[in-house]
Amino acid sequence: MLELAAPRGPAGLSRAGDPLTRRSPAPAARAPDVRVRVELIHARAVAAANRGRYDLSRRQAEAGLRLLPGRTAAEDAAGRDGAAGAEAADPSLSRLEVRLLTLLAAMEQEIFGQGAGLPRLEEAAARAVTLGADDLTFAVRQARALRALRVGARDEALAQFTLADALADAATDLDVCRMLVNRGTVRLERLDLEGAREDFERCLVRAGSKPDLQKFAAMARHNLGYTEFLAGDLPTALRLMREALLGSEETTLATSLLDLARVLTEAGLIDEADTALRRAADAARRGRAWAWVAEIELSGAQLALLTGRFDLARRLAGSARNRFRRRGNEAWRRRAELVLLAGDLADGRPASLLVAPALRLAEEFTAEGLTPYATTARLVAAEALLRAGRPAEAERAYAALPRPSRTDVLEVRLQRRTVAGQLERALGDPAAAAREVRLGLEDLARYQARFGSVDLQTASALHGRRLAALDLDLALSGGRPAAVFAALERGRERSRRLVPVTPPSGSSAPLLVELRQLTTTLHEIGADPDHRAEAQRVRQRVADVTEELRGLSWQVGGLPPVGTATPLVEVRERLAACVRQMLLLGRHGDELVVVVLGRARPRLVRLAGVAARASALTRTVRADLDVVARPRLPERLRASASASARHKLAALDALLLGGLGLGDGPLVVVPTADLSTLPWGCLPSLRGRPVEVAPTAGAWWRRSEPPSARPREARVVAVAGPDVPAALREVEQVAATWPGAGVLHGASATREAFTDRASRATLAHLATHGHHVAQSPLFSSFDLADGPLFAYELEAGQVPDHVVLSACELGQATVRPGEESLGLTSVLLQLGARCVVSGVAEVGDEVAAEVMVGYHRRLAEGSDSAVALADAAAATDQPVPFTCFGAAVRFAGSAAAG
């Protein structure tokens, strides 16, 4: 369950400890030294409240009150009649008294609980009326509203904010901005988006360019971003929230980061959301803002729940619930309890024990007017009833759900579809269950279509993971290969969208220049222990710049929705024409399911208990191959690593292919995300056999061509990058294979020269080092004379039909939750390449040159890229982890100038 509450940072920053009015000019006091001393104490009390030091703020406010003439010790302890006080002759002291009383009331509530401090506030209200000071009455009414908010009484809070707004013309800009931010936040909780947007925009106008109000401008901008998030415009939300973050003060940082983490979670950007939460927690502790630690824990629990870390989710939600309970905040305690119940359900706790608490929470949320939470609670109850084998009761619980709202976040919408599908299946209607799944996946596709960022396109698929799993489960229960094929393709079309991606221009250019310089510096420093501190600083700056660039890309919106999955019959027709077999793999728990397609009827094979072992072997065999590729390695170590790699490849062969009964001939593999970087061509039974690895069956179908298709004209550019000893000889031999090919090397192999040549080429060969960046795959790169060229900055139209990356491990990919696999190779395919040949592990320079020269010779002789690669790799005596990604291509033998 995603946190649906309005952003607490901007509202929370206007907590009761902040100054309630700006000091107004006053007549000269009879005791100016007293006024100055009390003003100083009040300022200190406000500062302490803003740091979360409510105890210190309370003591200082009490000290200030004791200095005021006419107050007795008894009055200071218990309050007094608002009309009393000889000091009324000095209005400035009376105004100070109201401010101190209001602040003290808030601090006593923070320290002692719900009823504490109320007499102070009543006295402050009466004194403000006696003074006839509408600005102070405004401030007191706002304090009443904030007081109501702290105990979850939102109706009362809205009423007090509205009463205050009637006096806005008399109030200071400071107080009005605070009121608008806080009321807008309450309206967000009520999903009154138009009202919230109006309040935040009014705040921006009132704040203008006044320096002392810029923190409120940042808060309003942040909350406008959250409003756009709830309205469904995630790119705009991220842009506004990141702009606001740059203007956040230390006191606002924790809550601003907390809200940003919530939006990043909705986007499926799990690593980024986790980082934002950690930064929020650090900022909250640094500022002693303990009131927000529980909310940060709760968002962390929701993030853990989404990614399957159920133990962590339950621990964090339990801690947050206890913190809220100790503070007497029942509204937020219920939210934490709801996340804890969802964690219990996901973690397999006895479902029958969860039904009653979930239904109770649903009623309580409904009474509060918090419909989204009530919806989630009823969904948890319905799913628990299904788990407990009580479908009739689950049907009644589901029927009691409120109607869907356009402001429901994606996670709740998909949760509805998931539970509806489970319910239909339990009631004996698998067709209706499948319909719910398809509708949910179509909703996810429309959601993804809002993004121009490949990060957001793929990461958001995380939210459809449970639906995709249900889809596969329904298909497997029928046992029909066609149904399993369709289910796997539907899920993968959401997480492996192959659509053009263009990064934002303009604002990204200077950051890319800096990132290039930093990356070059880091490569030059290397592992030199004398530069360890400098390397650490550079790495941190690289991380900061990368984060900023990714943030810019998240602001790009608007892509066509991904199309429907390619029908099985069309894939089979193309396979028959190309004389190929296809293996479509999926994961079902620890079982691998394989749909085998070819000339015979489709087959479904289920490989029980092999998924985790195959994934682990894939990781470790790549590590062995990396060792084998390293130069100047002692022969004993090389032989050991080589033997280990061969043993693991044989084990993988037996696990994955041993029970499939495959015949001979070319093979297309559509793997699970964790097997996408397996060197398939190195498996013993596939050695010398053409293999293409595609993200989906539909992606292969769209890129493949029947043998009758005319080979494309070969317009070749070959590039030799820096610091690859064999690169120049390799590209010269490649170019000799293709008469008229263009060659870039030395100082001429620049980024501009490459992108210019590549935009006119049909085949690009790059013998240059590259770097896969696991944490930020879009910043994987290959080296050119003037620095690295990042995947992030490539554009559609700059990528030829066929790209060969002959050095390093640029076929690697980072696998994220939701079956997302992202790296340089996948980006090249997204940008229009039909086929990319790259290594999934390191390849020695000499071996790469030998294989690549043989590859191009065979390609020029008319072989397609899969056949040419298989034959060239088989001519060596060791495993070569080059892989043909996408679909094989063929070229005519003569080349035009590159």
N, C-alpha and C positions, 0 to 999 in steps of 0.2 A: 504494500500500500504506500503510495506516495503521499508525503505530507501536503495537505491541502490548505493549511492555515495561511492566513495573510502574513506577509513578511513582518516579523517581530522586530527586526533591527531598526528600521526607520521609526516605527511606532515606539519601540522600546527605548530608543535613544531620547525620546521625549518623556522619559519616565518622571515620576513625581519629584525626583531630586533636582531636576534642572531649574534654573531661575524662572520664576513665574511671570515676572514683568521686568521690563527695562526700567532702570531708575529714571524717575521724572524730576525735572527741576522743581525745587521746593523753596519756600521762603526761608530766609536765614533762621536757623534754630536758635533757641535760647541757650542750648548747650551743644554747640557744634562739635566739641570734642566727643560727646556721647554719640552723636549721629555718625561721625566718621568711624568710631570704634565699632558700632553696631553694623554699619555697612561692610566693614572689613570682615567681621565675624560671619555675616550672612554670605559673603562671597566665598569664604573658606568652607562653610557648611555645604554650599552648592557644589563646590569642587569635590568635596569628599563624597557626596552622594553620587556624582557622576563617575567616581572611581569604584563605586560599589561599597564604600565604607559607610554604611548606613548608621552604624553605632557611633562613629566619630561625628558624622553630620548631625545626629540627634543631640549629642552633648554640646556641640557648638551652637546649634539653634537655641537650646535651652539657656546657654550662657548669654546669648544675645538678648533674649527676652528679659533675663534678670537685670540687664543694664538699663532697660527702659524705665523712665521715672513713672511712679504710680503703681507699678505691679508689685504685689506682695508675694511672699513665698507660696501661700495657699493658692493664690490665683495662678501662679506659674505652674503649679502642679495640676490644677483641676480646671483652669479656664475661668472666665468671668463673664458678666453681662456685657453684651456688645456695646451698650450705650454708655457704660461707665468709662472713667479714665480722665484724670485732669490733664494728661499729656495731650488731649485732643487739641489743645491750643497750638501745638506744633504739628502740622499735618505731615511733615516729612517723617517724624518719628512714628506717627500713626500708620503711615503707609508701610514703614519698615516692620511694624508689629504684625500687620496682615500677612506680609510676605513670610516672616519667620514662623507664624502660626501655621500657615499652609504647608510650608516645608516640613515642619515638625510633625504635622499630622501624617504626611506621607511616610516619613521615616519610621514613625511608631507603627504604622500599618505593615511596613516591610519587615520590621523586627518582631512584632508581637502578634501579627495576624489580623484577621478580617475586621474585627470591631475596634481595634485600637486606633487612637488618634482622632476618632470622630468628634469628640468635644472640641478639640483644637480647630477643626475645620468649621464647625458651627460657629465658634467665636469669630473666626476670620470672616465668615460670610456676614455676620451681624455688623462687625466693625466696618466692612466695606460699604454696607448700606448706609450706616451712620455717616460715613465720610462722603457719601454721594459719589463714589469713585467707580464709574462704570468699567474702567479698565481693570480695577481690582476684582470687581464682581465677575467679569469675564474670566479672570485667572482662577478664581475660586470655583466657578462652575466647571472649568476645564479640569481642575483638580478632582472634583467629584466624579467626573467622567472617567478619569484615569483610575480613580479608586475602584469604581465599578468594574473596569476592565481587569484589574488585578485579581478579581474574584470571579470572573467569567460572566458578569451581569451585563451583557452587551446591549440589551434593550434600554436599560437605565443609562448606560454610557452614551448611546446615540441620542437619547432625550436630553442629557446634560450638554452634550456637544452642540445640539441644535439651539438650546437656550443661550449658550455662550455666543453662538454665531450671530444672534440678534444684536449683540453689542460689539460686533467686530469693528465697526467704524471708530469706536472709542479706544479699542485695545491697541497695544503696540504691535508692530510688525512681527516681533519675536513670538508673542503669544498667539497671534493669528496663524502664523506658519506652523507652529506646533500643533494647534488645534486641527488644522486642515490635514496635516500628515496623519494624526491619530484617528480622526474621524474617517478619513479615506481608508485607513487600514481596517477599521471595523466594517466598513462597507464592503471591502474585499472579502472578508470572512463571510459576509452574507451574500457574496457573489453579485452584489450590485455594482457591476463594472462601470457603468456610465456615471453613477454617483461618485465612485472612487476616482475615476479619471478626472472628473470635474474638480474634486478637492485638490488633487495633486497638481493639476495645471494652475489652479488659483494660487497655490503655494509658490510655484515657480514665478508667477507674475508678481506676487507680493514681495518675494525675496529679491527679485531683480538682480542687480549686480552688487548689492550691499555686502561688504566683506563679512560682517558679523552674522549674516544669514545664509552663507554659502553651504554650511553643513545641512541646513534644512532644504536648500535647493538640491543637494546631492541625495538626501533622503527621499524627496518627492520624485526625483528622476529614477531612483532605484525602484520605488514603488510603482511608478508608471511602467517600468520594465516588468514588474511582477503582474501588473494588470494585463499587459500584453501576453504574458505567459498564460494566464488563465483564459484569455481570449483566443489562445491557440497560435499566436504569432511568435514562435520561439526565436527566430533570428532577430526580430526587433527587440524582444525581451532581453536577449543576451547583449545586444549592443547597448541598450540603455543601462543595464545593470553594470556592465563593465565600465562605461563612462562614469557612472556614479561612484564606483569603487575607487577610481583614481582620485576623487575628491573627498573620500571618506576620512574623517578624523580617527584618531586612535580609539575614541570612545564608540564610534559607529562601526568600526572595522569588523568586529566579531559578528554582529547581526547582519551586516551586508554580505559577508562571506557565507553565512548560514543560508540566506535566501538564494544566493548564487548557486550554492551546492544543491538546493532543491530543484532549481531549474536545470542544472546540468544532469541531475538524476533523471528528470523527465526526458531529457535528450538522449539518455542512455550512455552518457560520457562518465563511466563509473570511476575511472582513475582520477579524472579531473574533479569530480564531485568529492571523492575521498580526500584529495589534497585540500580542497576548499574547506572541508569540515575540520581537518587537522589545523589549518591556519586559523579558523574561527575559534577553535578550542584554545589555541595558544594565546590568541588576542584576548579572549574572555578571561583567562587565568591571569594574564599579564595585567589587565585592567581591573582585576578582582571583581569582574562582573558575573558573580556566581549565579545570578538570576537566569542567565542564558545558557549555562552549562547543560541543564536538563534538556533544553530544546535542541542543542547540538547533539547530545546523546540520542535523542529520539530520531533525529534525521539520520544519524549513523545507523541506527537500528533498521530503519526503513531501507537504507541503501544495502545493508547486509542481507536483509530479507529478499530483496530483488535479485541479488546475485547468488543466492543459495547458501549463504553462510549463516545457517539457522541458529547455531549455538551463540554466535556473536550477536545476532539480532535479538535473541531472547535476553542475553545478559545486558545489553545496552538499554533495551526497552524497560527491563525490570529496574535498572538503576534510575532511569528517567522518571518512571512512575513513582518511585520512592521519594525522589527529590520534590516532585510536584506535590505529593501528599504531605510532606513535612512543611511545605510552604502554604498549605491550605488551598492550593490551586486545583480545584476539583475538575474544572473544564479540561485542563491539560493532562491531568491525571488520567481521565477517561481516554484521551487520545493515545497515551502511552500504553494503557491497558489493552486497547484495540490492537496495537502493533504486537504486543506480547501474545495475544490470542492468535493472531495470524502466524506468528512464529511457532507457537505450540502446534498449530494445525499442520504447518509445512514440515515440522520436525517429527511428525508421526505420533504426537501425544494422543492419548485416548480421546477420540473425537466426541464421544457422547458427553464428556465432561465440559466441553467447550460451548455447547449449544446455548445453555441458559445464560452464561455470562455475555455471550455475543448478542442475544436477543435483548437482554437488559440494557446493554450499551446502546443498541439501536433505538430503544425507546427514549433513553436519556438524551441522545443526540437529537432526536426528533423534537423533543420538548425544548431544547435549546435553539432550534431552528437551524441546526448544522446538518443539512440534508446530505452533503457528500459523505460525512462520517457515518451517518445512519445507513447509507447505502452500502458502504464497505462492511459495516458490522453485520447487516443482514446477509450479505454475500458470504461472509465467514460462517455464519450460522447455517446457511443452506449447504455449503460445502461440507461442513462438519456432519450435518444430518445425512448427507450422501455417503460419507465415509463410514458412518455408523450403521448403514443399511436401512435407512428410514426415508425412502424416496418420496412418499406421500407427504410427509411433514416438510421435506425439503422443497417440494413444489409449492406448498402454502407459504413458506418463508420467502421464496423467490417471488411469488405473486404479490407479496406485500411491499416489494421494492418501490420506491418513488419513481416517477417517470424519468427517463434519461434527460439530462440537461446539456445544452450546447457547451456549457462551461465545465462539464466533467472532464478531468484530465485523462490522458490516454490510458494510463494504467488501470483506472477504474472502468473505463469503457471495455477494455479487453478482458478484465476480470469478470465483468457481466457476461461476455460471450463465452468465456471458459466455463463458468458455472452453468450457464444455460446449456452448453453442449454436454457437460457431464450429466445434467439432469435429464436431458432428452435420451441419452444413452441408457441411463438407469431405468427410464420409463419404457424402454423397448423400442425407441424410434431412432435408429442410427442415421437415417437419412436426414432427419431434423437436426441431429447433433452435428452432422457434417455441414449442414447449411449454416449453423451458428458459427462454426469455425471459419468458413469461407467469408462470411460477413465481417468477422473480426479481422481477418487478414486484409480484406479490402479497405477497412478503416485504417489499418496500419499503413497501407500503401498510400492512401490520401495524405496521411500525416507526414510520411517521408517526402512526399512531393513538395512540401513547403520549403525544403532545404536545398541550398546550392552547395553545401559542404559535403564532401564525401565522408568526412568524420561523422556528421550528423545522420546522413543517409543510412549508413551501415550500423552505427551505434544504436540508433533508435529501434532496430530490430530486436534488441534485447527484450523489449516489452512484449513481443509476440512469442517468446520462447515457450511459454506454457500452452498457448494455442497450437503452436506447431507440434509440440509433443502430443497433445490430444489428437490432432489430425493424424499423426503417424500411428498412434495407438488404435484409433478407429480403423485405419486402413489395414493394420496387421491383424486385427480381430477377424477381418473378412478373408485374409489369406490370399488376396488377388494381387499379383505383381503389378497390374496396371494401376490399382488404387494406391499401392505403396509408392510407385513412381510419381503419381500425381501429388501425393502428400509431401514427399521429399522436395519436389520442385516448387510447390507453393511456398514452403517454408524458406527455401534458399533464395527464391526471387526477392524475398523481403530483406535478407541479410547480405546478399551478394549482388546488389544492383550494379549493373554495368551500364552506366550512363555518363555522358561527358561531364567533367567537373572543371570549372574555370575559377581560379583563385581571384580575389578582389585585387584590382590594380590601384595604383596611386599610393595609398597609405601603406601598402605592404612593401613597396620598393626600398625605402631606407632601412627597414628592418631586415630585409633579405641581404642587403649589402653588409650590414653588421654581422648577421649570422654567418655569412660566408667568411668574413675576416676572422671571426671567433673560431670557426671550425678549422680553418687553415692553421691558426695559431695552436690549437689543441693538437692537431696532427703533428706539428713541428716539435712541440714539447714532448709528445709521446709519454713514455713512462719514466722520463728522466727524474730521478729522486731529488735532484737539486732544484727542480721547478715544481715540486709537489703542491706547494701553497698556491702558486700562480695558476696551475692547472685546475685546482679546485675552484678558484674564483672564476676562471673562464667557463668551466662546466656550469656553474650556477647561472652565469649570464646567458649561456646558451639555452638553459632551461627556461629562463625568464623570457627571452626573445621568442623562443619556440612557442611558449604559451600565448604570447601576445599575437603572434601570427595566426595561430590556430583560432584564437578568439575572433580575429578579423574574418577568417573564412566562415565561421559560424554565422556571421551576419548576412551572408548571401542567401537569398531566398528564391523560390520559384523554379521548380523543375517539372517536366511532364511526369505524370504518374507512371510507374513501371507497368509494363504490359502484363497480360495474363501469361501463365506458364505455357510453354510449347506443348501441344498435344503429343501423346506417346506415338500415335500413328505416324506423325510427320518425322519424329526422331528416328523411328524404325526404318522409314523409307530412305532417309538420308544415309543411315548406317549401311543399309543393303547396297545402295548405289556406290558407297565408298569402300565396300567390303571390309567393314569393321565390326568389332564387338564393343559393347559399352558395359562398364560396371558402375552402377550408381549406388554409393554407399551411404548409409545413415546409421545414427546411433540411437539405441533404445535401451537406456540404462547402461549396463555393461555388455550389451549385446550389439554386434554389428549386423545390420540387415543389408543384404546386397540384392539389387535387381540386376539380372544378367540379360542383356539385349543383344540380339544378333539375328542370324538368318532363321534360327529356330524360334519357337514360341517363347515369350518372356518367362524367366524363371525367378523365383524368390528363394534366396538362401539365407538362413539365419545362423549366424556364428555366435554361439553363446559364450559369454565370459571372456571375450578377447579384446574388447574395446580399450580398456585401460592399459593392458599390456602392450598392445600395438602402439598406442600413443607414447608410452614410455620408451619403447624400443626405437621409435622414430626420432625422439629427441637425442637419445644416446648414440645412435648410429651416425647422426650428423656430427656429433662431437668427435667421434673416432675419425671420420673423414676429414674434419678440420685438422686434426693432428697429422694425418698422413700427408696433407698438402703443404705443411710448413717447411720452408727451406732450412737447410743446415741442421736438420734434426738427426740425432744419433740413429744409426740404422737399426739398432736393437729396439728402440722405442717405436720407430716407424713400422717395423715388422709386427710388433705387438699390437699397435693400433689397427694395422691392416687386417690382421687375423681376427681381431675383435669385431671390426666392421663386417667382414665376410660372415662371421658366425651370426651376427644379429640380422644381417640381410637374409640369410637362410631361414632364420626363425620367423621373420616377418613374412617371407614367402609362404612358409607353411601355414602360418596363422591366417593370412588374408586370402591366399589363392589356392591353397591345398585342397579345399573342399568344393571348389567351384566347377571343376571339370571343364576348364577352358580349352578350346582348340587353338590352332595356330592363327596367325594373321594379326594385323594391326589392332590396337586396343585403345579405347577412350576410357579414361577413368574420371569419374566425378566423385572426389573423396569427401569425407568429413573434413571440417576445417583443420583439425589437428593432424590429419594425414595429408594435407595439401602440400606440405614441404617434405614428404617422403621421396627419396630418389627412386621413383618407381622403375625406371629403366635399369637400375642396378640390381633389382631382385633377380636371383639366378634364373627363374623360369621366364623372365622377360628380357634377358640379355640378348641384344641383337634384334629385338622385336620393336617395331614402331609403337610408341606410346604417346598419347596426347592427354594432358591433364587440364580439365576444364572446371570452372566454378559451378556451372549448372549444365544440365543436358541442353536446355534451351540456349544458353550462351554458346555452346559448341555448335548447335544447329544453325544459329544465326551467322556464325563466322565461317563455317565449313562450306566447301564447294564440291559438287560431284566431279568425278574424274573427267567428265566431258567438258567441264568449264575450261575456257582458254587460259593458259598460264599468263600471269600478269607480267608486264614489262618490268625488267629489273633496272631500277635507277638506284645506284648503290653509293652510300657514303660510308667510309671506314675511318674510324677515329682511334688514334694511339694516345692514351693518356699519360700523364707524368708518372715517373717512378715505377713503371712496369718494364723491366729490362727487355723482355721479349716482345713488347707491344709493337714496336715499329716494324720488326721483321714480320710479325703476324699480319699486320694490316697491309703491308706491301704484298704479301703472298695472297691475301684475300682479294685485294684490288686487282692483282694479276689474273685472278680467276674471272673477273667481270670487266672486260674491256670498257674503258671509259669511266670506270668508277672514280669517285672523288676521294681524296685522302686528306685527312687533317691530322697533323702531328706537330709536336714542339709548340712554338709560340702561336701557331695558326689554329691550334685546337682549342678555341675559346667557346664560351657558352653561346655567344651571338652567332659565331660561324656555324656551330653545330645546329642550333635551332633553325637557322636559315636553310642549311642544306637538308636537314631532316624534313622540313616542310615540303620539299620538292622530291624527296626520295620515296621509294617503296621498300627499301631494305637498308637498315642502319646497323653497322657492326661496331661495337664499342669495346675495345681492348683497354679498359681503364679500371682502376680500382674503384670500388664502391663501398658504401657503408649502409647497412640496415640498422635503423634506429628503432629498437624494440618498443620503447615507451611512446614514441611519436613517429609511426611509420611513414607519415607523409613527408617527413624530413630525412628519409633515406635519400641517398645521393650517389652520383658518380663524379669522379674528379676530372676536371679539365684544366687547361693551362692557366686560366684566370680564376680558379677556385671551383668549389663543388656546384653542380647543378642539382637542385632539390626536386623531388617529385612534386612538391607543393606548387612549384612555379611553372610546371609544364602545362601547356594548353592544348585543347583539341585542335587539330590541324597542324601541330608540330610533330606528330608521331606517325612514322611510316607504318605500312601494313605489317612489316616484320621487323622486329628488333632483336638483336643478338647481344647479350651482355656476357662477355667471355671471361671476365675476371671477377674474383670474389664471390660472395654468396648472395647476389641480388635477387635470387628466387625465394629468399626467406620471406616469411610473413609473420606478423603478430596476430595471434588468435585471441579474440576477446569474447566475453560472454555474449550469447546470441548468435553463435556460428559465424561471427565476423572474422574474416581473414584479410589483413591489410598489409601491403608492402609496395615496393617500387614496381614489381611485376604486375600486381593487380591494378595499380594506378595506370600503367601503360595500356593495359587492356581496356580500362574504363575510358581512356582518352582516344581510343580508336584503333589500336593495334589489333590485328587478327591473330597474330602469333608472336610470342616472346620466348626465346630460348635463353635460359639463365640457370645458374647453379644454385641449388638449395643448401650447399655446403661449400667450404672453400675449395678452390681448384688451384693446383700448382701452376705457375706461369708457363712452364715448359709443356706440361700436359695439356693445358688449355690451348696453347698455340698449335700443338700437333693435332688435337681433335678438331679445332675450328677450321684449320686449313683443309682437312679432309672433309669436314662438313660442307664448306662452301663449294668444294670441287664436285661433290655429289649433287648439291643443290643446283649448280649450274648445268649439270648433265641431265637434269629433268626430274630428279627425285623430289618428292615433297619433303617438307622440313622434318616431319617425324621419321620418315624412312632414312633421310640423310643423317640425322643425328644418331639413330640406332646403329647404322652401319659404321659411322665414324667412331663411336664409343666402343663398339665391339672390336675395333682394330687395335685397341690398347690392351694391356695385360692387367689392368687394375680398374676398380669401380670408378666411374666418372659421373659425378652427381649433376650433370646438366639435364634439364627437363624441358620438354616442349609444352609450353602453356598455351591455352587457347585452342586453336584449330590449325591443323597443318596447312601450309601454303605452298604453291608451286610457282616457279618463275621461268620465263623464257631464257634461253642460254646466252643471248647477247645483251649487253648493258648499254644504256645511255649514260651520259655524263651525270654524276651525282651532284 
